[in-house]
């Protein structure tokens, strides 16, 4: 009986973690996109200000 309960619990945990990861995936992608965007902007802002000072 305990083996059946353990198997059922293992299946439930597997389904729960799978669904949680599928929900977290878009959030991680958006977070990484924002971080990369911030780095790109941080790299190009000094260049833009330098170009504006030269003209």
C-alpha positions in Angstrom: 0.0 0.0 0.0 2.8 2.4 0.8 4.4 1.7 -2.6 1.2 2.8 -4.3 1.0 6.0 -2.3 4.7 6.7 -3.0 4.2 6.1 -6.8 1.1 8.4 -6.8 3.0 11.1 -4.9 6.0 10.8 -7.3 3.7 11.2 -10.2 1.9 14.2 -8.7 5.3 15.9 -7.9 6.5 15.3 -11.4 3.4 16.8 -12.9 3.6 19.8 -10.5 7.2 20.6 -11.2 6.6 20.2 -15.0 3.7 22.7 -14.9 5.7 25.1 -12.7 8.6 25.1 -15.1 6.3 25.7 -18.0 4.9 28.7 -16.2 8.4 30.0 -15.2 9.9 29.7 -18.7 8.3 32.9 -20.2 9.2 34.9 -17.1 12.8 33.8 -17.4 12.9 34.7 -21.1 11.5 38.1 -20.4 13.9 38.7 -17.5 16.9 37.7 -19.7 15.6 39.9 -22.5 15.4 42.9 -20.1 18.9 42.2 -18.8 20.4 42.0 -22.3 18.5 45.1 -23.3 19.9 47.0 -20.4 23.4 45.9 -21.1 23.1 46.9 -24.8 21.7 50.4 -23.8 24.4 50.8 -21.2 27.1 50.1 -23.9 25.6 52.4 -26.5 24.8 55.4 -24.4 28.4 56.6 -24.0 28.9 56.2 -27.8 25.8 58.2 -28.5 26.8 61.0 -26.1 30.4 61.0 -27.6 29.0 61.4 -31.1 26.7 64.2 -30.0 29.6 66.1 -28.4 31.7 65.7 -31.6 29.0 67.2 -33.9 
